[in-house]
Each structure stands twice: as C-alpha cells, then as structure tokens.
Amino acid sequence: MITSAVPPVVPAGRMAAMDQPVLPLDCGLELRPWRADDADALVTAGQDPAVRRWNRLIVPSPAEARTRIERMHERWRNEQAAIWAIAPRDDGRAVGLIGWGDIDLADGSAEIVYWILPAGRGRGVAVEATMRLSQWALDELGLHRLRLCHSVANPASCRVAAKAGFSVEGTMRSALLHEDGWHDQHLHAMIKGDIRR
Ligand SMILES: CC(C)(COP(=O)(O)OP(=O)(O)OC[C@H]1O[C@@H](n2cnc3c(N)ncnc32)[C@H](O)[C@@H]1OP(=O)(O)O)[C@@H](O)C(=O)NCCC(=O)NCCS
C-alpha cells in the first residue's frame, strides 16, 4: 500500500458515498445528473461547431451518447469526475453540460468542463452554473483548488472564468491539441477562500 506523509485533502470514498445532488440555479434551470433520455442533446452538442471545436466532442449516435452517459455515472462512483446536465427545472431536456473532470481527492483538485447549446448562450447560464458548482466542490465535496483552462482563442470561455471568479494564473504553451493544431491555454484557478457568496 502507498502511504503519504500528508493526509488526503478529501478522504477516498467520500464522493462515492454521496448521491449526485440536484442544484437549482436562479435562471430557472437546474444542474442534475444526466439521464439516458438526454442522449439526443449530447449528439446535438457534438454537431455544434463551437462545442466540437472547444470541447473536442463528437458523439456519432444516440447509442454512443447513452454509453457516455453511463460512463459519467461510473466515473462519479469511481471518484474521477462529476458531470451534470444543465436543464429546465420542469423535467426538461438537457441544454448544456458542466462538471468536474480530473478529480484528485487526495490532492484536493479538479478541472471544470462546460458547454451550452447555442440557443441557451449569452444569458449568463455558464457563469451561474460555474459559480454554483465551484461552491459545491469547495464547500460540499471539500476540494481545495479548482482549475478552469481554455484556449487563448476562446474569449467567451475567458469571460466566463473571469465573471465566475477564477483568477488568471498564466498561459500554458501548446497545452491542448485541437483539430487545427496546438493551442496555448489560459490557466485560471479558484482556491478555497476565493469564492464569492
Ligand atoms: C463558453 C460558453 C460555455 C459560454 O456560455 P454562456 O452561457 O453563453 O456564457 P455566459 O452567458 O454565462 O457568459 C458569456 C460571456 O462571454 C461573453 N462572450 C461571448 N462570446 C464572446 C466573444 N466571442 N468574445 C468575448 N466575449 C464573449 C458574453 O458577452 C458574456 O459576457 P458578458 O456577460 O460580460 O456580456 C458557450 O459559449 C459555449 O458553450 N461555447 C462553446 C463551447 C465552449 O467554448 N466550451 C468551453 C471550452 S473551455
């Protein structure tokens, strides 16, 4: 067994023991677990040029989408990722995705991912959802440091980061390979204590 001189920031098993919560947003939407009947939204997202470009997402079929949705739940149980659908509160279909990938409970860190389908953009949804999930990750799950990374050629994502309270820490050179080649990325972060109430 590997031991560390430093205790884990979040003990292993805490996340797996939680049910993924439903988190209401002020804009009439909520963050809730993905469901099999959201498969079409995932396929549609993969066909949107901006989501395809910036999230590198392609979902060829509803069957593949359902597999991905099952994998999201598996990754929650394995404490690797925590991914929510952004959806109307009246049981409507998903209009976006947001969540934490690269979760490291021992080190207390994770990186956010998000996209909104075109019809829902420009209404502050990504900013509100990012703030809500940051609060959940720091206060409820107990992480210490949250990252938000985006290509320097994606100013909308940079604006979301700034408005949600993520400070810019620098530029990571050639950090992510996109369809058109390597992109430099801004590294933004929020640490416990930064959060705006
Ligand atoms: C980035 C994205 C999630 C933002 O979602 P959203 O709900 O529209 O975001 P919000 O409405 O909360 O805020 C967007 C902010 O970016 C600004 N913005 C949008 N496009 C912009 C652009 N091309 N240049 C500069 N700012 C831009 C908006 O004006 C707004 O700022 P404001 O409120 O000060 O006016 C959405 O555009 C999207 O899904 N894009 C494609 C996928 C993507 O980029 N994912 C992120 C990968 S890191």
The ligand as an SDF file (V2000), in Angstrom:
LIG
                    3D

 48 50  0  0  0  0  0  0  0  0999 V2000
  -18.3580   29.3880  -23.4940 C   0  0  0  0  0  0  0  0  0  0  0  0
  -19.8490   29.1210  -23.2350 C   0  0  0  0  0  0  0  0  0  0  0  0
  -19.9820   27.8880  -22.3380 C   0  0  0  0  0  0  0  0  0  0  0  0
  -20.4470   30.3370  -22.5300 C   0  0  0  0  0  0  0  0  0  0  0  0
  -21.7700   30.0340  -22.1650 O   0  0  0  0  0  0  0  0  0  0  0  0
  -22.8490   31.2020  -21.9010 P   0  0  0  0  0  0  0  0  0  0  0  0
  -23.9450   30.6520  -21.0710 O   0  0  0  0  0  0  0  0  0  0  0  0
  -23.2090   31.8410  -23.1850 O   0  0  0  0  0  0  0  0  0  0  0  0
  -21.9690   32.1750  -21.0470 O   0  0  0  0  0  0  0  0  0  0  0  0
  -22.4900   33.4110  -20.2250 P   0  0  0  0  0  0  0  0  0  0  0  0
  -23.7250   33.9880  -20.8630 O   0  0  0  0  0  0  0  0  0  0  0  0
  -22.5830   32.9900  -18.7820 O   0  0  0  0  0  0  0  0  0  0  0  0
  -21.2750   34.4330  -20.3660 O   0  0  0  0  0  0  0  0  0  0  0  0
  -20.6110   34.5630  -21.5610 C   0  0  0  0  0  0  0  0  0  0  0  0
  -19.7940   35.8390  -21.5140 C   0  0  0  0  0  0  0  0  0  0  0  0
  -18.8680   35.7510  -22.5850 O   0  0  0  0  0  0  0  0  0  0  0  0
  -19.0610   36.8700  -23.4390 C   0  0  0  0  0  0  0  0  0  0  0  0
  -18.7390   36.4460  -24.7910 N   0  0  0  0  0  0  0  0  0  0  0  0
  -19.4370   35.6180  -25.5840 C   0  0  0  0  0  0  0  0  0  0  0  0
  -18.8070   35.5000  -26.7730 N   0  0  0  0  0  0  0  0  0  0  0  0
  -17.6810   36.2720  -26.6870 C   0  0  0  0  0  0  0  0  0  0  0  0
  -16.6270   36.5640  -27.5780 C   0  0  0  0  0  0  0  0  0  0  0  0
  -16.5600   35.9950  -28.7840 N   0  0  0  0  0  0  0  0  0  0  0  0
  -15.6620   37.4110  -27.1480 N   0  0  0  0  0  0  0  0  0  0  0  0
  -15.6830   37.9520  -25.9170 C   0  0  0  0  0  0  0  0  0  0  0  0
  -16.6660   37.6970  -25.0100 N   0  0  0  0  0  0  0  0  0  0  0  0
  -17.6520   36.8660  -25.4130 C   0  0  0  0  0  0  0  0  0  0  0  0
  -20.5060   37.2610  -23.2630 C   0  0  0  0  0  0  0  0  0  0  0  0
  -20.7140   38.5860  -23.6990 O   0  0  0  0  0  0  0  0  0  0  0  0
  -20.6570   37.0860  -21.7650 C   0  0  0  0  0  0  0  0  0  0  0  0
  -20.0480   38.1360  -21.0600 O   0  0  0  0  0  0  0  0  0  0  0  0
  -20.9650   39.3780  -20.5040 P   0  0  0  0  0  0  0  0  0  0  0  0
  -21.9930   38.7440  -19.6050 O   0  0  0  0  0  0  0  0  0  0  0  0
  -19.9950   40.2350  -19.7770 O   0  0  0  0  0  0  0  0  0  0  0  0
  -21.5820   40.0240  -21.6960 O   0  0  0  0  0  0  0  0  0  0  0  0
  -20.6540   28.8930  -24.5360 C   0  0  0  0  0  0  0  0  0  0  0  0
  -20.4290   29.9810  -25.3920 O   0  0  0  0  0  0  0  0  0  0  0  0
  -20.2550   27.6140  -25.2480 C   0  0  0  0  0  0  0  0  0  0  0  0
  -20.7940   26.5580  -24.9570 O   0  0  0  0  0  0  0  0  0  0  0  0
  -19.3220   27.7180  -26.1890 N   0  0  0  0  0  0  0  0  0  0  0  0
  -18.8810   26.5800  -26.9730 C   0  0  0  0  0  0  0  0  0  0  0  0
  -18.1160   25.5560  -26.1540 C   0  0  0  0  0  0  0  0  0  0  0  0
  -17.0150   26.1610  -25.3100 C   0  0  0  0  0  0  0  0  0  0  0  0
  -16.3850   27.1530  -25.6380 O   0  0  0  0  0  0  0  0  0  0  0  0
  -16.7640   25.4810  -24.1800 N   0  0  0  0  0  0  0  0  0  0  0  0
  -15.7380   25.8910  -23.2380 C   0  0  0  0  0  0  0  0  0  0  0  0
  -14.4750   25.1520  -23.5220 C   0  0  0  0  0  0  0  0  0  0  0  0
  -13.1770   25.7650  -22.4480 S   0  0  0  0  0  0  0  0  0  0  0  0
  1  2  1  0
  2  3  1  0
  2  4  1  0
  2 36  1  0
  4  5  1  0
  5  6  1  0
  6  7  2  0
  6  8  1  0
  6  9  1  0
  9 10  1  0
 10 11  2  0
 10 12  1  0
 10 13  1  0
 13 14  1  0
 14 15  1  0
 15 16  1  0
 15 30  1  0
 16 17  1  0
 17 18  1  0
 17 28  1  0
 18 19  1  0
 18 27  1  0
 19 20  2  0
 20 21  1  0
 21 22  1  0
 21 27  2  0
 22 23  1  0
 22 24  2  0
 24 25  1  0
 25 26  2  0
 26 27  1  0
 28 29  1  0
 28 30  1  0
 30 31  1  0
 31 32  1  0
 32 33  2  0
 32 34  1  0
 32 35  1  0
 36 37  1  0
 36 38  1  0
 38 39  2  0
 38 40  1  0
 40 41  1  0
 41 42  1  0
 42 43  1  0
 43 44  2  0
 43 45  1  0
 45 46  1  0
 46 47  1  0
 47 48  1  0
M  END
$$$$
